[in-house]
């Protein structure tokens, strides 16, 4: 059975690889990008580096095959990214804003997200202040591993006082939406747009957690 444990600093490259392998509507995005680390720069690496206490991995006999990363305070998190994460990346990746978005490559769209990060809607964050990202390679999908990983992550988050958490789901990935719905996450306003926001209230932290 795959093992769930804390992410180790040496496994950062695995998080980048998994992000790319699941970055196109839940499938492999490697054919879309010249720089295969761009997705991980946004959705995985900063969490493992800046918030390691809420960074978990799944390991099977072939190695790291999935991760769950997140934070307890989304508003504070974006402030930290502005101070501690985006400045270096903004030096490495040019802002494509001078050209039309219709002309952007996949790399340029991610570069734009580094320079102009998409923030979750304020009403979502006010009620569901924590958030996470969870990704699994195909070889361990549909085996109940995602549910186990989420339970482990939620236990750690609850021990830190988290009582409500949200996720952002690409509407072009209905399988992911079904997974989160099956875990008790409910759709949140606003409706429409590329991202489906979903939230779940957590139970109170257990004593001695």
Backbone bond lengths (Angstrom), bond angles and torsions (degrees), N, CA, C in turn:
res aa  C-N    CA-C-N  psi(-1)  N-CA   C-N-CA  omega(-1)  CA-C   N-CA-C  phi
1 X - - - 1.466 - - 1.524 109.69 -
2 X 1.331 118.96 134.63 1.460 121.20 179.08 1.533 111.72 -56.44
3 X 1.318 115.01 143.84 1.453 122.63 -178.81 1.522 110.58 -97.33
4 X 1.318 116.57 137.36 1.467 122.25 176.24 1.519 107.99 -109.27
5 X 1.311 116.24 128.04 1.467 121.30 -177.87 1.516 110.18 -155.83
6 X 1.329 115.13 176.07 1.465 120.65 177.88 1.525 110.59 -65.39
7 X 1.313 114.99 146.32 1.466 120.28 175.24 1.520 109.96 -73.74
8 X 1.310 116.39 137.27 1.461 121.74 177.75 1.527 109.65 -97.32
9 X 1.332 117.38 147.59 1.474 119.10 -179.49 1.516 113.70 -53.36
10 X 1.316 117.69 -34.94 1.466 121.14 -177.78 1.517 112.37 -70.33
11 X 1.342 117.85 -9.53 1.463 121.00 -176.61 1.520 112.86 -98.25
12 X 1.307 117.19 12.64 1.455 120.46 -178.90 1.530 111.54 -59.75
13 X 1.325 117.38 -38.73 1.465 119.83 179.02 1.529 111.41 -62.20
14 X 1.317 116.88 -32.74 1.465 119.94 177.62 1.517 110.81 -65.46
15 X 1.316 117.40 -38.11 1.465 120.63 177.64 1.521 110.50 -65.20
16 X 1.330 116.72 -40.16 1.462 119.67 176.29 1.535 110.27 -61.73
17 X 1.326 116.72 -44.37 1.464 120.42 -177.34 1.526 111.40 -65.36
18 X 1.326 117.54 -40.82 1.460 120.94 179.45 1.520 110.25 -67.58
19 X 1.317 117.34 -39.19 1.464 120.94 178.07 1.527 110.65 -58.81
20 X 1.313 116.87 -42.10 1.459 120.72 179.66 1.531 110.85 -71.10
21 X 1.321 116.61 -39.19 1.464 120.78 -176.74 1.526 112.53 -71.07
22 X 1.325 117.50 -14.46 1.477 121.23 -179.40 1.526 111.20 -123.66
23 X 1.324 117.63 14.37 1.458 120.93 -167.97 1.509 117.32 -89.65
24 X 1.330 118.07 1.33 1.464 120.41 178.96 1.519 109.25 -119.58
25 X 1.332 115.89 91.24 1.466 121.57 -179.01 1.525 110.80 54.71
26 X 1.326 115.26 35.98 1.452 121.54 -179.43 1.514 114.36 90.04
27 X 1.344 117.98 -7.53 1.457 122.12 -178.85 1.518 112.41 -111.90
28 X 1.305 115.61 -173.51 1.456 122.52 -174.97 1.526 111.39 -66.51
29 X 1.330 116.80 128.09 1.460 121.76 -179.35 1.519 112.38 -110.05
30 X 1.328 117.57 7.72 1.462 119.71 -173.20 1.521 112.84 -62.49
31 X 1.335 117.68 -27.76 1.463 120.04 -179.19 1.531 112.15 -75.45
32 X 1.317 118.06 -10.07 1.460 121.79 -176.06 1.523 113.17 -94.87
33 X 1.324 117.32 -20.03 1.460 120.87 -169.00 1.515 112.41 -118.87
34 X 1.311 114.99 140.06 1.456 120.68 168.46 1.520 109.87 -80.58
35 X 1.328 116.71 -38.13 1.461 122.71 178.13 1.528 108.03 -104.84
36 X 1.310 116.12 103.54 1.449 120.78 -175.00 1.511 115.15 -73.33
37 X 1.333 117.94 -2.15 1.458 119.96 -178.29 1.534 112.96 -97.36
38 X 1.310 116.91 -4.54 1.462 119.25 -173.35 1.522 113.02 -62.41
39 X 1.321 118.01 -43.64 1.461 119.59 -179.25 1.525 110.21 -63.20
40 X 1.322 116.03 -44.40 1.462 120.07 179.87 1.510 113.18 -63.91
41 X 1.341 117.33 -32.20 1.466 120.43 176.59 1.534 111.13 -57.46
42 X 1.328 116.23 -29.77 1.460 120.91 -173.60 1.521 112.28 -96.76
43 X 1.330 116.72 -44.44 1.467 119.97 -166.91 1.522 115.62 -108.46
44 X 1.328 118.63 -4.63 1.462 118.69 -176.01 1.523 113.35 -135.42
45 X 1.321 116.96 -60.13 1.464 120.77 -170.82 1.527 114.41 -57.64
46 X 1.335 119.82 -44.45 1.475 116.69 -177.70 1.518 112.96 -61.05
47 X 1.319 116.88 -32.13 1.462 120.14 179.33 1.525 110.48 -68.05
48 X 1.324 116.66 -46.64 1.456 120.41 -178.94 1.522 111.52 -64.05
49 X 1.328 116.61 -34.43 1.458 120.96 -177.30 1.531 111.49 -81.06
50 X 1.325 117.06 -45.77 1.463 120.99 -172.00 1.522 113.88 -95.46
51 X 1.336 117.56 -21.32 1.472 121.06 -178.29 1.535 109.25 -136.11
52 X 1.347 117.27 60.10 1.468 120.52 -173.31 1.527 113.83 -65.50
53 X 1.313 118.04 -22.84 1.456 120.16 179.67 1.509 113.78 -66.15
54 X 1.338 117.11 -19.39 1.459 121.71 177.79 1.523 111.10 -117.06
55 X 1.323 115.73 31.73 1.471 121.76 177.35 1.520 109.01 -117.79
56 X 1.329 116.42 112.04 1.460 122.94 -178.61 1.520 110.56 -118.07
57 X 1.325 116.09 152.45 1.454 121.01 174.99 1.520 109.58 -128.00
58 X 1.330 114.66 158.10 1.462 122.93 170.71 1.526 107.34 -108.49
59 X 1.309 116.09 129.86 1.467 120.64 -179.77 1.524 109.45 -122.93
60 X 1.335 116.24 129.90 1.459 120.72 172.97 1.523 108.50 -116.66
61 X 1.328 117.01 -166.40 1.457 120.13 -175.69 1.528 112.73 -65.91
62 X 1.321 118.20 -16.61 1.468 121.18 179.74 1.523 112.65 -97.48
63 X 1.322 117.56 -7.25 1.451 120.45 179.64 1.516 111.76 124.62
64 X 1.322 116.15 -162.84 1.464 121.36 -179.23 1.520 109.18 -68.50
65 X 1.334 116.31 126.11 1.459 121.12 -173.74 1.523 113.19 -124.84
66 X 1.319 117.84 3.94 1.459 120.16 179.07 1.517 110.82 -177.23
67 X 1.320 115.03 167.39 1.463 119.02 179.06 1.519 110.37 -153.50
68 X 1.325 114.16 158.76 1.464 122.56 169.03 1.508 106.86 -134.64
69 X 1.320 116.32 124.56 1.460 121.93 -179.97 1.514 108.69 -133.21
70 X 1.309 116.52 152.51 1.454 118.63 179.44 1.512 111.96 -178.60
71 X 1.316 115.17 -174.16 1.464 121.83 -178.70 1.523 108.93 -142.59
72 X 1.311 115.19 159.65 1.464 120.33 -179.41 1.517 112.87 -88.72
73 X 1.329 117.78 -21.05 1.464 121.82 -175.40 1.532 108.47 -133.87
74 X 1.306 116.64 97.55 1.464 120.96 -175.07 1.520 112.58 -64.66
75 X 1.319 117.89 -41.02 1.467 120.14 -179.73 1.527 110.39 -61.27
76 X 1.305 116.59 -47.35 1.454 120.77 178.17 1.527 110.61 -64.21
77 X 1.311 117.28 -34.83 1.452 121.39 -179.67 1.518 111.88 -60.62
78 X 1.311 117.37 -45.46 1.460 119.61 -179.69 1.524 111.57 -66.56
79 X 1.303 116.37 -30.12 1.466 119.44 174.05 1.529 110.64 -66.53
80 X 1.329 115.90 -40.58 1.467 119.85 177.91 1.525 111.53 -65.33
81 X 1.336 116.39 -41.01 1.458 118.71 178.55 1.525 111.33 -60.21
82 X 1.316 116.67 -42.00 1.465 120.39 179.08 1.522 111.39 -62.33
83 X 1.318 117.11 -33.60 1.459 120.82 -177.16 1.525 113.19 -88.77
84 X 1.341 116.99 -34.49 1.458 119.70 -166.72 1.528 115.57 -119.25
85 X 1.332 118.18 -14.16 1.468 118.52 -173.31 1.516 113.85 -122.98
86 X 1.323 117.90 -51.73 1.465 120.03 -174.65 1.528 114.48 -66.67
87 X 1.342 121.26 -35.10 1.472 118.50 -174.62 1.526 114.31 -53.93
88 X 1.322 118.52 -45.67 1.472 119.82 -179.70 1.512 111.26 -65.97
89 X 1.329 116.39 -42.50 1.462 119.31 -178.70 1.528 111.44 -66.66
90 X 1.312 117.04 -32.87 1.458 119.98 178.39 1.520 111.70 -67.75
91 X 1.309 116.42 -22.25 1.466 119.43 173.45 1.526 111.02 -77.66
92 X 1.329 115.89 -30.81 1.463 120.49 -176.52 1.528 113.35 -83.55
93 X 1.348 116.82 -27.52 1.463 120.99 -174.98 1.527 110.12 -122.83
94 X 1.320 116.35 126.58 1.461 120.84 -178.45 1.521 111.02 -72.38
95 X 1.315 116.25 144.13 1.460 122.40 174.81 1.529 107.59 -75.64
96 X 1.340 118.48 120.86 1.468 120.41 -176.84 1.520 113.94 -84.33
97 X 1.322 118.04 9.87 1.463 121.16 -171.34 1.516 114.13 -59.52
98 X 1.337 117.82 -21.34 1.460 120.10 -179.09 1.521 112.67 -70.01
99 X 1.324 117.27 -15.08 1.463 121.04 178.41 1.523 109.97 -111.79
100 X 1.313 115.82 164.93 1.460 120.63 -178.51 1.527 111.04 -70.51
101 X 1.337 118.13 136.06 1.473 120.13 177.37 1.528 112.94 -54.99
102 X 1.315 117.46 -28.44 1.457 119.75 179.91 1.524 112.01 -65.56
103 X 1.321 116.77 -18.35 1.460 121.69 -178.62 1.530 112.35 -97.66
104 X 1.312 117.72 -4.75 1.458 120.56 -174.56 1.522 112.22 -71.61
105 X 1.319 115.00 143.00 1.453 121.97 169.73 1.531 108.43 -81.57
106 X 1.325 116.34 172.49 1.464 119.88 176.10 1.525 110.60 -59.55
107 X 1.332 116.89 -39.47 1.465 120.12 177.73 1.524 110.84 -61.02
108 X 1.318 116.70 -43.02 1.459 119.36 -178.54 1.522 112.42 -67.80
109 X 1.328 117.06 -33.17 1.465 119.19 176.82 1.521 110.73 -64.50
110 X 1.316 116.85 -39.69 1.462 119.27 177.09 1.528 111.14 -71.10
111 X 1.324 116.95 -36.71 1.460 119.54 176.94 1.526 110.46 -61.48
112 X 1.331 116.18 -39.82 1.460 120.02 176.85 1.529 110.24 -60.79
113 X 1.340 117.35 -39.28 1.460 121.00 179.23 1.519 111.61 -66.14
114 X 1.313 117.03 -27.77 1.461 120.53 175.87 1.524 110.55 -72.09
115 X 1.329 116.20 -40.98 1.466 120.06 179.77 1.523 112.24 -79.29
116 X 1.308 116.98 -33.20 1.474 121.79 -178.52 1.533 108.74 -131.15
117 X 1.324 117.97 74.57 1.467 120.29 -174.99 1.531 112.03 -59.72
118 X 1.326 114.52 140.57 1.463 120.16 174.84 1.526 108.67 -78.84
119 X 1.317 116.74 122.16 1.460 121.21 -179.72 1.527 109.37 -97.06
120 X 1.313 117.56 142.13 1.466 119.00 176.63 1.519 110.02 -65.98
121 X 1.317 118.22 154.40 1.471 120.73 -179.62 1.533 111.44 -58.27
122 X 1.309 115.75 138.12 1.467 120.42 -178.97 1.526 112.69 -55.90
123 X 1.343 119.77 -40.27 1.474 118.51 178.56 1.521 113.20 -62.29
124 X 1.326 117.05 -31.56 1.463 120.44 177.54 1.525 109.67 -67.82
125 X 1.322 115.93 -48.47 1.461 120.68 -176.83 1.526 111.42 -66.03
126 X 1.309 117.34 -34.91 1.468 119.77 -177.48 1.526 111.89 -65.15
127 X 1.324 117.53 -32.54 1.469 121.38 -178.39 1.533 111.53 -97.63
128 X 1.327 116.54 -32.59 1.464 122.33 -177.99 1.533 107.90 -124.50
129 X 1.323 118.82 76.01 1.468 121.09 -169.29 1.520 115.75 -70.51
130 X 1.315 118.90 -23.71 1.468 120.70 178.20 1.530 109.98 -88.36
131 X 1.321 116.57 159.48 1.469 119.50 172.60 1.521 109.88 -151.18
132 X 1.339 116.01 163.24 1.455 120.66 178.07 1.515 111.05 -149.54
133 X 1.345 114.15 165.89 1.462 123.89 171.53 1.524 107.16 -126.72
134 X 1.316 116.62 137.69 1.473 121.70 -179.53 1.521 108.25 -136.07
135 X 1.321 116.25 125.77 1.466 121.55 -178.40 1.517 110.17 -137.09
136 X 1.328 116.06 137.05 1.461 122.50 177.99 1.518 109.92 -128.48
137 X 1.321 116.35 140.03 1.453 119.93 172.27 1.526 109.84 -69.01
138 X 1.334 117.84 153.63 1.472 120.54 -177.22 1.519 114.04 -54.08
139 X 1.323 117.93 -31.93 1.467 119.35 -174.12 1.531 113.64 -66.40
140 X 1.344 117.67 -17.54 1.466 118.19 178.04 1.533 111.93 -119.39
141 X 1.312 116.74 12.31 1.457 119.24 175.98 1.525 110.72 -78.54
142 X 1.336 115.07 158.40 1.470 122.84 177.06 1.523 112.54 61.57
143 X 1.327 115.93 30.87 1.463 120.58 178.46 1.534 111.45 -126.24
144 X 1.318 116.59 11.26 1.452 119.89 -178.34 1.514 114.47 82.43
145 X 1.334 116.84 1.52 1.459 120.60 -177.13 1.525 111.07 -68.56
146 X 1.338 116.73 -38.94 1.455 119.69 -179.85 1.527 112.27 -60.38
147 X 1.324 116.17 -41.15 1.462 120.20 178.48 1.521 110.86 -64.53
148 X 1.335 116.97 -42.21 1.463 120.57 177.95 1.514 111.10 -63.47
149 X 1.322 116.01 -44.25 1.462 120.19 -178.94 1.523 110.60 -62.47
150 X 1.328 116.31 -43.86 1.450 119.79 178.41 1.527 111.30 -62.51
151 X 1.316 117.55 -40.27 1.466 120.79 179.04 1.521 111.06 -62.19
152 X 1.329 117.24 -42.09 1.466 120.49 177.86 1.526 110.60 -63.74
153 X 1.337 115.42 -44.23 1.465 118.43 -179.56 1.531 110.38 -64.29
154 X 1.309 117.26 -44.07 1.459 121.29 -178.69 1.523 111.00 -62.91
155 X 1.329 117.77 -35.90 1.459 120.47 178.20 1.523 110.71 -64.13
156 X 1.324 116.37 -42.40 1.461 119.29 177.63 1.524 111.19 -65.70
157 X 1.321 115.57 -42.50 1.458 119.50 -179.83 1.525 110.92 -64.75
158 X 1.325 117.67 -41.52 1.462 121.10 179.62 1.521 110.96 -63.48
159 X 1.320 116.45 -35.64 1.455 120.19 177.49 1.527 111.84 -64.78
160 X 1.330 116.51 -20.75 1.467 121.70 176.60 1.526 111.64 -94.75
161 X 1.325 116.69 7.18 1.450 120.50 176.91 1.505 115.62 93.96
162 X 1.338 117.74 5.75 1.459 120.84 179.82 1.528 109.56 -68.61
163 X 1.318 116.36 129.42 1.463 121.50 179.25 1.523 113.11 -120.68
164 X 1.324 117.44 -8.59 1.465 120.38 178.78 1.526 108.33 -156.04
165 X 1.338 116.17 137.36 1.463 121.32 -174.04 1.524 109.28 -137.69
166 X 1.333 116.20 147.26 1.458 119.97 176.69 1.522 110.82 -125.21
167 X 1.321 115.19 161.12 1.458 122.78 173.39 1.524 107.94 -134.12
168 X 1.323 115.62 155.35 1.454 121.87 173.27 1.514 108.74 -112.36
169 X 1.319 117.23 123.67 1.458 122.19 -174.41 1.527 109.37 -117.24
170 X 1.302 116.40 131.21 1.461 121.12 174.66 1.534 108.69 -64.64
171 X 1.322 117.23 123.58 1.470 119.69 -178.61 1.531 112.35 -63.18
172 X 1.327 116.27 -18.15 1.459 119.76 177.77 1.528 112.20 -81.08
173 X 1.333 116.41 3.08 1.459 121.16 -179.99 1.527 109.22 -121.97
174 X 1.343 117.50 73.98 1.463 120.30 -176.90 1.519 113.27 -62.30
175 X 1.321 117.67 -26.52 1.464 119.24 178.54 1.526 110.62 -63.27
176 X 1.329 116.35 -40.70 1.462 119.43 177.81 1.518 110.77 -65.42
177 X 1.324 116.82 -41.37 1.462 119.87 178.73 1.526 110.93 -60.44
178 X 1.318 116.52 -39.43 1.470 119.96 178.42 1.520 110.96 -66.10
179 X 1.321 116.99 -38.66 1.464 119.57 178.19 1.520 110.53 -60.40
180 X 1.332 116.53 -50.91 1.461 119.17 -176.93 1.521 111.35 -65.13
181 X 1.318 117.13 -37.37 1.465 119.53 176.95 1.525 110.18 -62.59
182 X 1.324 116.73 -38.29 1.451 120.87 178.59 1.512 113.68 -67.67
183 X 1.345 116.29 -17.43 1.459 121.65 177.83 1.530 112.15 -97.01
184 X 1.330 116.14 9.18 1.456 119.81 176.35 1.514 115.49 92.75
185 X 1.340 117.39 8.81 1.465 120.38 177.23 1.525 108.78 -84.03
186 X 1.313 116.33 135.54 1.456 121.64 -177.98 1.526 110.87 -112.90
187 X 1.338 117.82 144.66 1.469 120.59 178.22 1.522 111.15 -60.23
188 X 1.327 114.98 144.00 1.457 121.38 -178.93 1.522 109.96 -122.08
189 X 1.332 117.46 151.78 1.467 118.76 171.15 1.521 108.74 -69.88
190 X 1.321 119.29 156.13 1.461 125.87 5.67 1.529 112.18 -82.57
191 X 1.325 116.18 154.53 1.454 121.57 175.56 1.527 110.18 -85.62
192 X 1.297 116.20 159.01 1.455 120.17 179.80 1.515 111.03 84.16
193 X 1.329 115.93 176.13 1.448 121.36 -177.87 1.518 111.29 85.32
194 X 1.315 115.80 171.81 1.461 121.67 -176.48 1.521 112.18 -71.23
195 X 1.331 117.04 -30.14 1.461 121.22 -173.95 1.518 111.67 -104.51
196 X 1.321 115.12 130.15 1.459 121.89 171.45 1.518 107.37 -95.04
197 X 1.333 116.79 118.20 1.460 121.37 178.39 1.515 108.87 -91.55
198 X 1.344 115.63 134.01 1.457 121.36 -179.15 1.527 108.99 -135.21
199 X 1.329 116.58 146.47 1.452 119.69 -177.68 1.511 112.94 -138.67
200 X 1.327 114.75 158.48 1.462 121.41 178.64 1.512 109.43 -145.44
201 X 1.318 116.53 137.37 1.462 121.74 173.34 1.517 108.87 -86.43
202 X 1.325 115.62 135.52 1.455 121.52 179.86 1.524 109.72 -98.70
203 X 1.326 115.78 159.59 1.457 120.06 174.72 1.511 110.39 -74.87
204 X 1.347 117.46 165.86 1.461 120.74 177.70 1.524 110.71 -65.07
205 X 1.327 117.78 151.60 1.461 119.68 179.32 1.518 111.39 -62.36
206 X 1.326 116.05 141.68 1.456 119.79 179.75 1.520 110.65 -73.82
207 X 1.308 117.35 152.01 1.448 121.64 179.76 1.528 110.21 -64.44
208 X 1.328 113.73 134.79 1.449 119.22 178.49 1.506 114.15 78.98
209 X 1.361 117.24 6.97 1.458 119.17 -179.39 1.510 111.14 -71.38
